[in-house]
Amino acid sequence: MASILEVSEIRAAGGSTALSLGADGTVNMPQGMTIGGNDPFAAAGIKRGDRSERTVNTAETVRYNDEDHQLEHYYENPAGSPSSALWVPVGGRKLVAWVERKDNWSSCDIVWGPGTTANPAQFYHSYEIVMNFYEQGAGNGEYYCRFIKADGNVDSGSQYFHMGSGWHANDGRPRDASGTGGRSYFQITTLNNSYELQSNGEASWINHLYVGNTPNSSTANYWSFWYHGGGATEQQGGAYYGGGVWRGASRYNNTGYPLSGIRIYNNQSMRAVTSGCNFACAVYATQPSIRDYPDSGPYMNV
């Protein structure tokens, strides 16, 4: 006949913490206590490690890069030369940062690069920034942005040169230009009072912003950007789109001029919510890591 051992807790000899066992079969683990065992990636048949541990260069290989925190595979590039093969994120792009807010904020930082709290710092050629807004606390709302440099500082100089144009439900078409002298920000909604954002307790806005750069030894400190958004406006609804160039990037390690983040502003403070959120943002790298490109990787040396 099998023997049954009944205990209420398991404790190591001389230990100060224990696993408690409930009558219903539950096991309660104290905070800070861990259970040894197989790496979950290894259990799923996925190897993990840094770049130096990339050992098998075949398209079938999928691994977890714990240097960049990305699930990646080896792309053999059958349409090109074998020398252009490289490791790329599974799915073609990588989530590098995200944020969610519910308070009555007037500015919000999203960071991923050097000089910020991001760890590890991310280095990519281009990004897509997806912004979902509820509404601001009053009418005539505007959203505008500034980029964060590689030294961690927000660039508030007159380094943004851009053009924006809207198209609204009443067929109105406001236009906003920085002029050749530049502005200290770039707006992603119109600045025209007749077409600014609505605030009625139900309104919303969405915006996609794309920004890119080609790091090289010929300075290349300009970052180009374009955006497209739409939602509730003073004319009930409309879209706004535009683009331009940012000339205020700072140099990193005497090589390129990476982008470290973005600060998003509103002019009326967001309408706070009790549950859920009034702002959600995700930042995606739309190309493989600069570290893995055969030309820009060695140049940036990151």
N, C-alpha and C positions, 0 to 999 in steps of 0.2 A: 504494500500500500504506500502511495506517495506521501511524503512528509510535507507539511505546510508550515512555513515560517511567517509569523505575523508580527510586523513591526509598524511603528508610526513614523519613524524617521530613520535616515541612513546618514551616519557621520563617520568621517575618517578618524582613525586613532589620533588623538591630540588635536583634532581640528576644531575650529570655532563655528563653522557653519554646517548645516545639514539639509538634506532633501527631506521634505515632509510628505508623507503619503496619506491621501484621503481615503475614507472608506469606500468612496465611489470609484477609486482607481486613479484619481488625478495625482500628479506629481508636481509639487510646488517648489520652484527653484529660487533661492534668495538672490537679490540683486547683486551683480558682480561675480556670481558663480558661473562657471562655464563647464560644458561637457566636451571632453576630447573626442575626436573621431575623424572621419574622412572629410576632406575639403569638399563642400557641396559641388564645386565645379568638377573636381576629380570624380565624384560620385556620378556625375552626369556625363563623364567621358570627355570633359573639356579641360585642356591644360591651361595653366595660368603662370604668369611670370612677366619680367620686363623684356625690353627689346633684345637684350643679349641672349635670351633663352628661346628666341625664334629659331627652331632647328629644322623644321620640315617645310620647305617651300612648295607646297602644292595647293591647288584651288580647293581641295577637299578639307584642308586643315582649318579648323575654327579654334580660336584660343581667346583667353581673357588677358588683356594687357593691363596689369596692375600698376603700370607706370603712368598711363593716360586714363585708366579706368574705363576701358572700352572693350566690348566684345568685337573681335576682328577676324578677318579671313584673308588669305593670300590671293590676290587678284593677278592672274597670269597674263592678262591683257592679250587675248588671242588675236585682236585686230592690229596690234602694234608689235614692236620689237620686244624680245624677252627682257631687255635691259630696262624697259619701262614698267615691268611688273612691280607691285608693291603691296604692302599690307594696308587694308582699308576697313573702316567700320562696317559691321554687318548691317545691311539695309541701306548703305550708301551715305548716311549722315549720322551725326552723333549729337545727343542732347548734352550741352555743356553747362547750362545754367537755367534756373527757373525761379519764379517768385510768385507768391500769392498774398494779397492784402485785403483787409476788410475795414480798416480805419479811415478817418478823413485826412488822408495823406495829400501833400502837395508836391512831393518829389519822391522818387523811388530809384535806388541804385540796383543794377544787376551786373555782377562782375564775374569774370572767368579768366582773366589774363594776369600777367606779371604786375607787381606793385600793389596788388589788392589782397584780400583775404582768401582768394581762391587757392585751393591746395588739392591737386597740383595745378599750376598755372597752365592754361591751354593756349596753343599756338596754331592757328589755322589761317588759310588764305581768305576765306569768306564765311559769312554768317547769315542766317535767316532769323529774324526776331519777330515772333508772333505775339501780338498784344491784344487781349480781350478786356474791354473796359465796361463797367456799368455806366454810371453817369456822375457828373459833378454836382456840387451842392447848389448851384445856381445856373441860370441861363447864360448865353454868350460864352460857353466853355471853349477852351483851346487846349490842345496837347502839343508839347514841343520837347526837343531832346538836345542833349549834349553828350559827346563821347568822352570816355575815360582813357587817359593816356597810359603808356607803359610804366610811368612813374607813380601811378595810382591817383593822379590828380584829374579832376574834371576840367576839360578845356572850355573856358568861358571867354576866350579871345574871339576877335572877329575873323574866324577862320572857316566859317561855313558859307559856302557859295551854292545857291540852289534856287530852284523854281518849283512852285506848286500851283496846281490848278484843280478846281472843283467842278462838279456837274450835279445840279440839284433837282428836286422834284418839280420845282416851278420853272425848270429849264434855265435857271440862273447859273452863270459860269464865272465865279470869282477866281482871280489870279493873284498870286503873291510871289514876289521876287526879292531876293536878298540884295540885288544891285551888285555892281562890280567891287564895291568896298567890303562886301561880306557882312554877315551877322554873327552875333555871339551865341547863336542857337540855330536849329532848323525846326520848323513846325511841321507836324504831320496832319494838321487840320487847318482850315482857312483862318485868316486873321480878320476877315471881313465880318463886321457885326451883324449883317443881315443874313449870314449863312453859317454862323457858329453853331455850337452844339446845343442840343435841347436838354432840358432838365425838367422832367414831369413825373418822376418816381417810377418810370418804366424804361427810360431810354438806355441806349447802349451804343458802343462803337467798337470796331475791330480794325486792326492795322497789321500789315505785313511789311517789314523793313528788311531790305537786303543790303549788305555792305561788304566790299571786297578790296583787296590790295595784292600787288605782286612784289614781294620782297626781293631786292637785288642791290648790287653795289653802285647803282647810278642814283642814289638817294631814295627815290620812290617813297616819299613820305605822304603822298596823297592817298586817301581812302575814298573811293567812289560809293555812292549809295543811291537807292531809289526805293520808293514806298508806294503802297496802294491801300486805301482804307475806305470804309463806308459805315453808315449808321444813321442815327437820328440827329437831325439838324433843325435849326430854326425854321427851315422850309419843309419840315416833316421828315425829310430823308434825302440822302445824297451820297456822293462818293468824292474822294479827294486823292490825288496822286501827284507825284513829283520826284525830284532827284537832284543830285548835284555832287559836290566834292567837299571833303573835309581836309584842311591843310595843316592841322595843328598837332599831328601825332608826334610823340617823342621817341628818341632812339633808344634801343635796348642792346646792351653789351656791345656797343660800337658796330652794330650790324643793321638789322631792319627796324621797322617802326610798327610793332604789333598793336592791335586794338585790345584793350583790357576790359572794357565794359561800356555801359550806357547809363545815363541818368535821364529819367522820364519825368516831365513836369506837367502839372495842370494849373490853370489860373484861377479856379474857383474852389479848390479842395474837393476831393472825392466825397460823395455821399456815403457815409459809413453805413454798414449793415450789421445786424445782430448775428445772423447765421449766414453761412456761405461766404462769398467773396465779392468784392467790387472791382478787383483787378487780378488777372492771371496772365503770366508772361512766360514764354519758353524760348530759349536761344539754342539754335541748332548750328553745328558746323556742317557746311554743305559740301566739303571736300575732305580728303584724307588729311591727317596731321602733317603740318609742315615738316616735322621731324623725319617723316618717311619719304618725302619727295627727294629724288636724287640730286637735284640742283639747289633748290632753296633750303633743303634740310642742312647740308653741310655749311652753307653760307650763314644761316641763322645760328647754327651751333647751339641749339637748345635741347 
